[in-house]
Amino acid sequence: MTDCGCDKAKAELEEYLHRELSVTDSADVAEHMENCDDCSSEHLVGIALTLKVRQACQEKAPEELLEAVRLRLANA
């Protein structure tokens, strides 16, 4: 494998995070990040953001709020 460079690693970071790259491209990006602090840092930020979004999507509204919304919809 050869170092894919920062441009390619950053361009494909989102796909890398979601495991949407081919095996070869994924390995190239991973290898690059092992040797590049800047891209590795961006990867860590991407992981943190992905986890926060995933957590936020799992939160549920309090039952009182749900009831209030249902009542307003029923009266609309």
Rosetta blueprint (number, residue, H / E / L):
1 M L
2 T L
3 D L
4 C L
5 G H
6 C H
7 D H
8 K H
9 A H
10 K H
11 A H
12 E L
13 L H
14 E H
15 E H
16 Y H
17 L H
18 H L
19 R L
20 E L
21 L L
22 S L
23 V H
24 T H
25 D H
26 S H
27 A H
28 D H
29 V H
30 A H
31 E H
32 H H
33 M H
34 E H
35 N H
36 C L
37 D H
38 D H
39 C H
40 S H
41 S H
42 E H
43 H H
44 L H
45 V H
46 G H
47 I H
48 A H
49 L H
50 T H
51 L H
52 K H
53 V H
54 R H
55 Q H
56 A H
57 C H
58 Q H
59 E L
60 K L
61 A L
62 P L
63 E H
64 E H
65 L H
66 L H
67 E H
68 A H
69 V H
70 R H
71 L H
72 R H
73 L H
74 A H
75 N H
76 A L
